[in-house]
Amino acid sequence: MRINIAYFTSTGNTLWLCLKAKETMEKQGHTVKLYEIIKDGEAFTKDECDLTGFFYPVWGSNPPDPMKEYRENMPPGNGKKVFLVGDCCALNGDTGYYFKQILDKKGYDVFFTDHLIMPTNFNLPYEPENYWKRVPLETERDKILSDAEKKLQEICASILKGERKFDGKGLIDRMAGALQRKTYWIADGYKSHFSVSKERCVKCGLCVRMCPSGNISETEDGDKVFGDKCMLCVKCYNLCPVNAVLICEVSIDDKKYRRYKGPAKDIKPVEYR
Ligand SMILES: Cc1cc2nc3c(=O)[nH]c(=O)nc-3n(C[C@H](O)[C@H](O)[C@H](O)COP(=O)(O)O)c2cc1C
């Protein structure tokens, strides 16, 4: 089978899952092609295949903005088979099922939705202590990844068998999802609170190069300016090599507001814009 998978990743978790899924499926004789939705969305739409998948991090019971936009503009499905795999740190809600309902209306046959737990890349300043999962230390991270890898194997097996599964369909998940989508404006408020610590910044320009929405520019002196196109992927905040990117001044305390450096050394999320 030829399987085409579109993904979005900011700190590499979703990419890590995609690469593992590709390896697993190809070992069983299938051909898998990965498309980063921001760069390769057009090719993903055009390229022929037998099965289409989407891998995405969960952002408030939705996929990230570029995938939402892609979803809005998808052509009629004509019964094309689709699977959806989300990754989150705690609360998935009905992300996959909600996504499925939108694609079903366009005529796709979404036969499988599921999610995995991955390390969080998202500790917002001023969140109440213990409200959300903290960015894990490396040992904790590796345990989360090894559990995720096991679940991913099961997910790949189910997809290849064409099993029908609809994670997120239950009433509680749907209520949690609806509530998260309604209150997502709270997270949106953080978009205007990004800045760069002049004391820490080494002017490497990495944040400018890796921002997926081209939202960060540089003055002649190398100071950073944030525009109004932030999608809150927190890639700059997490992956700045000297933790100079701040969300609110308090995040200068990078022991309390630990940055997430990605799932593995062989994944270089900074290269994925
Ligand atoms: C803007 C934003 C919103 C998020 N919302 C949720 C959420 O609603 N539920 C959850 O469990 N994790 C949430 N997370 C955590 C990520 O989904 C999770 O860490 C994911 O594995 C990151 O994948 P990536 O490294 O491929 O970007 C959120 C992360 C971000 C950046």
The ligand as a Gaussian input file, in Angstrom:
#p B3LYP/6-31G(d) Opt

LIG

0 1
 C       -0.394000      25.785000      21.986000
 C       -0.341000      24.439000      22.623000
 C       -1.521000      23.873000      23.111000
 C       -1.495000      22.615000      23.711000
 N       -2.675000      22.087000      24.142000
 C       -2.670000      20.861000      24.686000
 C       -3.908000      20.272000      25.097000
 O       -4.972000      20.840000      24.935000
 N       -3.855000      19.056000      25.688000
 C       -2.675000      18.386000      25.903000
 O       -2.705000      17.325000      26.514000
 N       -1.499000      18.888000      25.468000
 C       -1.467000      20.110000      24.867000
 N       -0.272000      20.638000      24.422000
 C        0.970000      19.815000      24.508000
 C        1.348000      19.200000      23.153000
 O        0.219000      18.724000      22.463000
 C        2.333000      18.017000      23.278000
 O        3.410000      18.335000      24.082000
 C        2.801000      17.548000      21.893000
 O        3.370000      16.260000      22.046000
 C        3.831000      18.464000      21.230000
 O        4.167000      17.944000      19.951000
 P        5.265000      18.581000      18.982000
 O        6.577000      18.494000      19.709000
 O        5.234000      17.725000      17.760000
 O        4.856000      19.968000      18.677000
 C       -0.265000      21.890000      23.820000
 C        0.916000      22.458000      23.311000
 C        0.874000      23.729000      22.723000
 C        2.146000      24.304000      22.173000

